[in-house]
Amino acid sequence: MTTATHAPNTTAPHAPNRPNMVSVGTMVWLSSELMFFAALFAMYFSLRAAAPELWATETAKLNVPFALANTIILVSSSFSCQLGVFRAEEFKPRRSGGLFNFKEWGMIEWFILTFILGAIFVSVQAYEYAVLVSEGVAINSNSYASAFYITTGFHGIHVAGGLIAFLLIIGRAMLAKKFGHFEATGSIVVSYYWHFVDVVWIALFAIIYFLK
């Protein structure tokens, strides 16, 4: 008669799948930013309700096709940013092919393209400000001008902050001896912020340029 023996189960239990604290902290911070922009939207609508005739006159000075083209540039930067994130998740910081072989681009190349598109957006917005000021729409002209420059200006500051973040991420990836989870997490967090400012601009664009 034989006695069956069972080997003890030496398999270690799986560790709990905990969310990345950096990503969670970024989400919480972006929630506060969302409240900030909600307050700006509330200010804009309150001033608009108090002076509908002024809004009807001043919005006619906006160059909608020009702003639409600039919006397309910013939205397209979200796609290039996400492609960079995909490469970061694959731990591929640099391209492995020719410069125009986009399929082989790494995170750095896609983030550089995102930076260029974001810089174009800010530059075009600055040009639009200059044109409006030349037409008499300065920030202290009336309530419409104040609301316009405050809402779009704060967004422009956020875009500029995102551009600085891209430079930091690109620089860190270039200096890193080995591209790992730490560098990839930084890339993902910056993408959260960039997608956020893109979505906020779409809402601003719809309200300011189309909601007459």
C-alpha positions as CSV (number, residue, x, y, z in Angstrom):
1,M,0.0,0.0,0.0
2,T,1.5,3.3,-1.0
3,T,0.8,6.6,0.6
4,A,0.2,9.5,-1.7
5,T,2.2,12.6,-0.8
6,H,1.3,16.1,-2.0
7,A,4.1,18.6,-2.5
8,P,3.4,21.9,-0.8
9,N,2.3,24.7,-3.0
10,T,5.3,27.0,-3.1
11,T,3.8,29.5,-5.6
12,A,3.8,32.9,-4.0
13,P,0.4,34.7,-4.1
14,H,0.1,37.4,-6.7
15,A,0.8,41.0,-5.4
16,P,-2.3,43.3,-5.5
17,N,-2.5,45.3,-8.7
18,R,-2.2,48.7,-7.2
19,P,-2.6,51.9,-9.3
20,N,0.5,54.0,-9.8
21,M,0.5,56.8,-7.2
22,V,2.0,59.3,-9.6
23,S,-0.8,58.8,-12.0
24,V,-3.4,58.9,-9.3
25,G,-1.9,62.2,-7.9
26,T,-1.9,63.7,-11.4
27,M,-5.6,62.8,-11.8
28,V,-6.4,64.4,-8.5
29,W,-4.5,67.5,-9.5
30,L,-6.2,67.7,-12.9
31,S,-9.6,67.5,-11.1
32,S,-8.7,70.7,-9.3
33,E,-7.7,72.2,-12.6
34,L,-11.0,71.2,-14.0
35,M,-12.7,73.2,-11.2
36,F,-10.5,76.2,-12.1
37,F,-11.6,76.2,-15.7
38,A,-15.2,75.6,-14.7
39,A,-15.0,78.9,-12.7
40,L,-13.6,80.6,-15.8
41,F,-16.5,79.3,-17.9
42,A,-19.0,80.5,-15.2
43,M,-17.4,84.0,-15.3
44,Y,-17.6,84.1,-19.1
45,F,-21.3,83.1,-19.2
46,S,-22.2,85.5,-16.3
47,L,-20.6,88.5,-18.2
48,R,-22.2,87.4,-21.4
49,A,-25.6,87.3,-19.9
50,A,-25.2,90.8,-18.5
51,A,-24.2,92.3,-21.9
52,P,-25.6,90.2,-24.8
53,E,-25.4,93.2,-27.2
54,L,-21.7,93.7,-26.5
55,W,-21.1,90.0,-27.2
56,A,-22.9,90.1,-30.5
57,T,-20.8,93.1,-31.6
58,E,-17.4,91.8,-30.4
59,T,-17.6,88.2,-31.4
60,A,-18.0,89.4,-35.0
61,K,-14.4,90.5,-34.9
62,L,-13.2,86.9,-34.3
63,N,-11.5,85.1,-37.2
64,V,-13.2,81.7,-36.8
65,P,-11.5,79.9,-39.7
66,F,-8.1,81.1,-38.4
67,A,-8.9,79.8,-34.9
68,L,-10.3,76.6,-36.3
69,A,-7.0,75.9,-38.1
70,N,-5.2,76.5,-34.9
71,T,-7.5,74.2,-33.0
72,I,-6.8,71.4,-35.5
73,I,-3.1,71.9,-34.9
74,L,-3.6,71.5,-31.1
75,V,-5.9,68.5,-31.5
76,S,-3.4,66.8,-33.8
77,S,-0.7,67.2,-31.2
78,S,-2.8,64.9,-28.9
79,F,-2.5,62.1,-31.4
80,S,1.3,62.5,-31.7
81,C,1.5,62.7,-27.9
82,Q,-0.3,59.4,-27.6
83,L,1.8,57.7,-30.2
84,G,4.8,58.8,-28.1
85,V,3.2,57.2,-25.0
86,F,2.7,54.0,-26.9
87,R,6.5,53.9,-27.6
88,A,7.3,54.8,-24.0
89,E,5.2,51.8,-22.8
90,E,7.2,49.7,-25.2
91,F,10.4,51.2,-23.6
92,K,11.4,52.6,-27.0
93,P,12.8,56.1,-26.4
94,R,14.5,56.6,-29.8
95,R,13.8,55.8,-33.5
96,S,15.2,52.6,-34.9
97,G,14.9,53.6,-38.6
98,G,15.2,56.6,-40.9
99,L,14.0,60.1,-39.9
100,F,11.0,59.8,-42.2
101,N,10.1,56.2,-41.3
102,F,7.4,57.2,-38.8
103,K,6.6,53.6,-37.9
104,E,10.0,53.3,-36.3
105,W,9.9,56.6,-34.4
106,G,10.4,56.4,-30.6
107,M,8.9,58.4,-27.8
108,I,11.4,61.3,-28.2
109,E,10.6,61.9,-31.9
110,W,6.8,61.9,-31.3
111,F,7.2,64.2,-28.3
112,I,9.4,66.6,-30.2
113,L,6.6,66.7,-32.9
114,T,4.1,67.3,-30.2
115,F,6.2,70.2,-28.8
116,I,6.4,71.8,-32.2
117,L,2.7,71.6,-32.8
118,G,2.0,73.0,-29.3
119,A,4.5,75.8,-29.9
120,I,2.8,76.7,-33.2
121,F,-0.5,76.9,-31.4
122,V,0.8,79.3,-28.8
123,S,2.5,81.4,-31.4
124,V,-0.7,81.6,-33.5
125,Q,-2.7,82.5,-30.5
126,A,-0.2,85.3,-29.7
127,Y,-0.6,86.6,-33.3
128,E,-4.4,86.5,-32.9
129,Y,-4.1,88.6,-29.7
130,A,-2.0,91.2,-31.6
131,V,-4.6,91.4,-34.4
132,L,-7.4,91.9,-31.9
133,V,-5.6,94.6,-30.0
134,S,-4.9,96.4,-33.3
135,E,-8.7,96.4,-33.8
136,G,-9.4,97.9,-30.4
137,V,-10.1,94.7,-28.5
138,A,-7.6,95.1,-25.6
139,I,-8.0,93.3,-22.2
140,N,-9.2,96.5,-20.6
141,S,-11.6,97.6,-23.4
142,N,-14.8,96.0,-22.0
143,S,-16.1,93.0,-20.2
144,Y,-16.1,90.8,-23.4
145,A,-12.4,91.5,-24.0
146,S,-11.5,90.8,-20.3
147,A,-13.4,87.5,-20.4
148,F,-11.9,86.5,-23.7
149,Y,-8.3,87.2,-22.7
150,I,-8.6,85.7,-19.3
151,T,-10.1,82.4,-20.4
152,T,-7.9,81.9,-23.5
153,G,-4.9,83.4,-21.7
154,F,-5.0,81.0,-18.8
155,H,-5.3,78.1,-21.2
156,G,-2.3,79.4,-23.2
157,I,-0.3,79.5,-19.9
158,H,-1.3,75.9,-19.3
159,V,-0.2,74.9,-22.8
160,A,3.2,76.7,-22.2
161,G,3.5,74.7,-19.0
162,G,2.9,71.5,-21.0
163,L,5.6,72.5,-23.5
164,I,8.1,72.9,-20.6
165,A,7.1,69.4,-19.3
166,F,7.7,67.9,-22.7
167,L,11.2,69.4,-22.8
168,L,12.0,67.9,-19.4
169,I,10.7,64.5,-20.4
170,I,12.6,64.5,-23.7
171,G,15.8,65.7,-21.9
172,R,15.5,63.0,-19.2
173,A,15.0,60.3,-21.8
174,M,18.1,61.5,-23.7
175,L,20.2,61.4,-20.6
176,A,18.9,58.2,-19.1
177,K,21.3,55.3,-19.5
178,K,18.4,52.9,-19.5
179,F,14.8,53.8,-20.4
180,G,12.6,52.1,-17.8
181,H,9.4,52.3,-15.9
182,F,10.4,55.6,-14.2
183,E,10.9,57.4,-17.5
184,A,7.8,55.8,-19.0
185,T,5.6,56.9,-16.1
186,G,6.8,60.5,-16.6
187,S,5.8,60.3,-20.2
188,I,2.3,58.9,-19.4
189,V,1.7,61.6,-16.7
190,V,2.6,64.4,-19.1
191,S,0.2,62.9,-21.7
192,Y,-2.6,63.1,-19.2
193,Y,-2.0,66.8,-18.7
194,W,-1.7,67.4,-22.5
195,H,-4.9,65.6,-23.3
196,F,-6.6,67.6,-20.6
197,V,-5.5,71.0,-22.0
198,D,-6.6,69.9,-25.5
199,V,-10.1,68.9,-24.2
200,V,-10.4,72.2,-22.4
201,W,-9.5,74.1,-25.5
202,I,-12.1,72.3,-27.6
203,A,-14.7,73.5,-25.0
204,L,-13.4,77.0,-25.0
205,F,-13.3,77.1,-28.8
206,A,-16.9,75.9,-29.1
207,I,-18.1,78.4,-26.5
208,I,-16.1,81.5,-27.6
209,Y,-16.1,81.1,-31.3
210,F,-19.3,79.4,-32.2
211,L,-21.7,80.2,-29.4
212,K,-22.5,83.7,-30.5
